[in-house]
Amino acid sequence: MGEKTLKFNSKTIHGGQQPDKAYGAVMPPIYQTSTYAQTTPGGHKGYEYSRSANPTRTALENSLASIENGTYGLAFASGLAAIDAVIKLLGPGDEVVSTNDLYGGSYRLFKQIFEKYGIKFNFVGMQDTDTIEAAITGNTKLIWVETPTNPMMNIIDIKAVAAVAKKHNVLLAVDNTFATPYLQTPLDLGADIVMHSATKYLGGHSDVVAGALVVKNKELADQLYFIQNASGAVCGPMDSFLILRGIKTLHVRMQRHCENGEAVARYLENHPKIEKVYWPGFESHPNHEVAKSQMNGYGGMISFVTKGSSYEEAIKIVERLKLFTLAESLGGVESLAGHPASMTHASIPKEEREKSGVVDALIRLSVGIEDKDDLIADLEQAIG
Ligand SMILES: *Cc1c(COP(=O)(O)O)cnc(C)c1O
């Protein structure tokens, strides 16, 4: 059966994969090697040096391309290394229009590294395409979207932003870390580049840091491959193996993340001590219709604010949680809780942070795949 005809749940397991040519190993071996024997200068089997290419990484890159409905996958040492490669497509004087409510590390990379090299970043709310158009100038080369946004769970209409990008002839990149291709495939909606922190749901077990890019266009793939090889932040063979193994169960994990996420969101929504719950599955969510049309579910990421919204109360709740581990990161099988203002988003100035709703009392949950009754009981004892 042709690769293209496979459904998503089969692609996670078989997409871009063939049994190993040497011994038929079903799982691609971990080629823990830096170099490859040549019979004569240039006489090799497609691999010369592992920064340029490594067979375990190739297996992962093929899988990534397959699950995101792309053509070319590139695996990096971290999500930020993948973003770094995308911004290196640009030069001094170029401008980027980016989501204002985005991963703190992406903001730090844009502002504190790339602005030094003369690239300008414009952070705007992206629920309304007019705001995006107003921020585009003759120098804009890239639109950077994260949806659902982190940690406010706003949903950005990828198809609508893609239309704006096409009209102005700029590239559209989507950070698909939160949704994963189980929930949405941005390339199908008109994006040029999909990016992942594979550290999160793709790896899924909180045991590896890695990143990914997927594109359809050959020229763009060649440029990104050139940067990946020239800058060198590649995904190592062991890490590639772990992400590949994670991807094989992505669909079953995501199904459970969605179920548990919904149960926890509805529990919090009905809790008398909770002021506001941010989860795109609520009909009252301002972008619910967009979420419904572009996503196959609502995921396991939820943010909430308690009544009275004090910093101290938020800290007490996250400290009292037992089954939810207080930790950075997300997307693993175990449930995590975080306090964005002091953790993931601490590198964004308070003023900037609060403009997009990241108040001191905000708590973010990455709902794992434990039994949902146990998760709710833990929240019950922590919130009181
Ligand atoms: C974690 C994360 C990143 C950064 O990825 P790393 O693997 O930590 O470098 C980027 N975007 C989002 C949405 C993330 O959650």
The ligand as a MOL file (V3000), in Angstrom:
LIG
                    3D

  0  0  0     0  0            999 V3000
M  V30 BEGIN CTAB
M  V30 COUNTS 15 15 0 0 0
M  V30 BEGIN ATOM
M  V30 1 C 9.4040 23.8920 24.4860 0
M  V30 2 C 8.9240 24.7180 23.3670 0
M  V30 3 C 9.8100 25.2860 22.4480 0
M  V30 4 C 11.3220 25.1410 22.5740 0
M  V30 5 O 11.7200 23.8280 22.3740 0
M  V30 6 P 12.9920 23.1550 23.1060 0
M  V30 7 O 12.9300 21.7580 22.6510 0
M  V30 8 O 12.8090 23.3400 24.5800 0
M  V30 9 O 14.1890 23.9020 22.6070 0
M  V30 10 C 9.2850 26.0180 21.3980 0
M  V30 11 N 7.9450 26.1950 21.2670 0
M  V30 12 C 7.0690 25.6820 22.1340 0
M  V30 13 C 5.6220 25.9120 21.9410 0
M  V30 14 C 7.5180 24.9270 23.2120 0
M  V30 15 O 6.6410 24.4280 24.0890 0
M  V30 END ATOM
M  V30 BEGIN BOND
M  V30 1 1 1 2
M  V30 2 1 2 3
M  V30 3 2 2 14
M  V30 4 1 3 4
M  V30 5 2 3 10
M  V30 6 1 4 5
M  V30 7 1 5 6
M  V30 8 2 6 7
M  V30 9 1 6 8
M  V30 10 1 6 9
M  V30 11 1 10 11
M  V30 12 2 11 12
M  V30 13 1 12 13
M  V30 14 1 12 14
M  V30 15 1 14 15
M  V30 END BOND
M  V30 END CTAB
M  END
